[in-house]
Every structure is written in C-alpha cells, then in structure tokens.
Amino acid sequence: MELSKFVRVIPADTSVILFNTVNACIVELENGYISERHLVKDKLSSEEITYLYDNDFFIDDESALNLFLTTSPNKCLNIILSLTEFCNLCCKYCYETNLTQKCVMDLQLIDKVVQYIASVLKNNSQICEIHFDLIGGEPLLEFDTIQYLLRKMAQFSNLEISYLVETNGTLFNEKVRDLLSHANATIHITLSSKFDHDIMRPYRDGSGSYETILHNLVDSKEFFMDSKHHLYLRYNVHKENMDEFENYMSMLRKKLCYPFNVETAMIINYDYNNWKSQLLPEEYAKWNLENIFLFHSKPYDDSNFLLLPKNCQPCIAYQPNTIKVHADGSLSLCNAWKEVNRTGHVDLLLSGMSKEQVFEHRVNLCCLDDECKMCPDLFLCGGKRFCKGDNQCQFIDFDIDSYLRKYVKERSAIHEGD
C-alpha cells in the first residue's frame, strides 16, 4: 500500500508520523510499519486500513488535484483603504519611507468607494460580507473620515460589515473606542519590549511611544471584552529583540486583563531605509517554532493547528472586485503591491471598467501552474503568489517536521493524562 505523495512521512523517536496534507489527518505508527512510503499491510488491522483509506492516505494525484480545485464562492468583498500617508511615528523600518508625495483621503473619495461597493453588490448577489482594511500612514489621524465611512456603510444593514484597523496604537483612545463600539472591529498594533519599541518606533521628535500605546491598551479592557472586538499585537523580530520576547509576553499577560493575540513577523529590509535587520530566515524559523509552543495560547488544541490544508482560493489581489484605494484615489491590487505599480483611479471602476481592465499590466501569475500540480506540498502552500517574488516556494516560516513531532508528542501526553 503506497502512500499518496501528499502524505508526509516523518521519523520520530520510536515511531513514524504520517501527516496527510490534504486534510490535516495525523497518524502515528510504530517503527517497522512502513518501508519506502509503502505500508506493511500485514501489520495493520482491517479497521486501521479502512481508516487510512477513508482519510485519503492513498488518494491518487488526479483526485487530489480535483479536490484542491474545488472551491466555494467568495462571499466577502474586501476593500483596503489607505486613509492617509502621514504618520505621527518615525519607524526605522517603515515601508513608506520612500514616498515623496503624501496625501489624505477626502470624503468625496469615500463616497466613490461606497458607490463602487453598491455597484458590486448590484451585480453579485452572493456577497454577504464586506471587510475593510483601514491602513496608512496612521489611519487614526483621520478620525472624521472613519466616522464618515461608518455612517455611509450603515445603509448596507443587511450585510455583515467588519473593520480591521492597522494602527500604531498611539491614538487608540477612548474617543476611537466609542466610535467603534458597535462595529465588528479588529485592532492590529505593532508593539515590542519598551527598550526596543522606543528605539525602533519613536515619535517624530525622537521620544518613545511605548508608554502611550500600553496605556491605551490597558484602558481598553471594556472594549476588548466585547465579543465583536479583537486585538492582535505584532512583534516584529530582529536579532536584538529575540531574547526579550519571554518578558514581553509576561508583561502583556500581567497588564492586559482581556483576550488578545500575539503574532510574530520577520522585518522586511527596504533599500531606502538606513536601518537593516541582520536576522536570517533560518534563524527566525527556528526561533519562531520554539515560541509557537512556549507562548501560543493552547497550542495543542485542534483549533490552533498551524498546518491546515489550503484549496485553490485566489489571494486577495486576484479575488474579483477586491481593491486597494490609496489616499489619492489611485489603485493597487493589495498591500503587497509595490508603490510604483499604483495605477488608474477609482473613477475608472465607476465608469464601467473592470478590475481586470484597470490592471491589464498586472503580474501574470496563476496560483497553480505545472510545477505546483506536481508538488507534494500543494495543499500546504496553496499555490504561487506574485508577492513572494523569487521565493515562490517559501510558504511557511518554521520547520514543518519539527512542528509535527512536537505537536504529536504533546497531544499524546495530553491524552495519556485524561
């Protein structure tokens, strides 16, 4: 019985772990049950063999590919709004440092975005959700614009509307929380340890921003205790702050008496910034794996499993009608679209041009090509994306086999204790 190529075979201490990437099913067998991807049939019971067949451990390539290509209609319209290109901080690794002209989105442009949304809804009855990503610069500098957007979107009361606010946190005060109190809102704030944060993300006068952000977060307990509101904190990792993460997490758990999530990310180096991270991808991957298990809330729960299979869903950039509108009204495909590739204007969409026509010069990269069809990691990667550049096959930032060994070991210990 030969295993499907989509099943990873992972040697452990005294066993072998089989991980089916098609459906995230995991089986642990004793050593000697497998030889060169063939299971020793005589060592398995009929019930075990049936289980493996039922869970697609022997699925053929054609059937697996058909399963990968089976997708459900996209019912969510994603709109990214860069409300302003100004910011009150001066971060050393900012991706917008190279902007020579900066703009602020006016209310007329908000009206045009809402008009575009209405036209999309008119032509697509399957859409039942609208998700806004509000970015900058610092989007909370434009409080009145956000207030206006919420008021305009109230007309779509039959739809589920949500907002992601990507803010530096310095202006996330009571006034903002009151504005978003009735909205489905996720707040995303970058924060590290005090010493590191105040160096890397100071105000424009050079003073530290850490204390202001932490004060705002501590004062936000009532806001984040509401099930409609979620907090994600991002810890940007570089060589000088890797060892501070444990104390950082301890501080957060002590100070924030409400649910929150922490995600880590490796800093991207941009040519136009003087400061450069010296952290290598392999160093980050090793560090990241260690911290997944040390600090992730209930890391061994099924709901927190980090290797869920992907199907052929296009990324936001290639989803129909999804768009990023810059403060000057120009358009991009998503946040990964380089500034130099901005094109057109939202007026073109209102004049009847399709997104495909506006971006006819866009990168011609299908998420699924012949190389992908042959790849055993297809269900883990999900296919190619233009934003990966030359690293199309880098799809995860930790060692998969090490993660699975640890996951299986800890899950087994939990079940033995029950």
Beta strands, then each sheet from edge to edge (+ up, - down):
strand 1: 7-11
strand 2: 15-20
strand 3: 25-30
strand 4: 34-35
strand 5: 38-39
strand 6: 76-82
strand 7: 129-135
strand 8: 160-167
strand 9: 184-190
strand 10: 229-237
strand 11: 261-266
strand 12: 323-325
strand 13: 331-332
sheet 1: 1+ 2- 3+
sheet 2: 4+ 5-
sheet 3: 11+ 10+ 9+ 8+ 7+ 6+ 12+ 13-
end
